[in-house]
Amino acid sequence: MTVPVPTDADLYALAEQVAAAAQQRRLMLVTAESCTGGWIAKALTDLPGSSAWFDAGVVTYSYGAKEALLGVNPRTLERTGAVSEETALEMVSGALARFGAGMAVAVTGIAGPTGGTPDKPVGTVWIGWKRRGGYAHATLFHFAGDREAVRRQTVAAALNGVIKALTD
């Protein structure tokens, strides 16, 4: 079964749901992004008034940036690589620790068209979520399509996870 790639309108609608849930809970949101290059933050800040519930977005492509800006342990990156559950969990926890937000989402993956391996093919993405005072959790996704399709699907999955975390 092929999943349709989210459109700009789809992403905007998801961002509106995130905004409503964050405002209802009086929570600020922070993003930590690698493969999406800030697209999650862009989708959220496309909404007027987003400064009321969006705190910050960090884009960390390199190992050094993940370590310096999010506190990802260098040993984690050496042992599991940037595209791993452990890295996603450390990214989301680090983002929450460094900002005053009540909710964080982090993404790390391989959007392509290059960079994939047999163990981690193009479209492999880990997304992590954490609410302040709660436990971080991460989910593995395998998205299909070209670079833009993988990134759009990642943004949608990240936002859907935020909605779920804020409404459960």
Secondary structure, DSSP 4 states (H G I P E B T S, - for coil): -PPPPPPHHHHHHHHHHHHHHHHHTT--EEEEESTTTTHHHHHHHTSTTGGGTEEEEEE--SHHHHHHHH---HHHHHHH-SSSHHHHHHHHHHHHHHSS-SEEEEEEE--SSS---SSS-TTEEEEEEEETTS--EEEEEE--SSHHHHHHHHHHHHHHHHHHHHH-
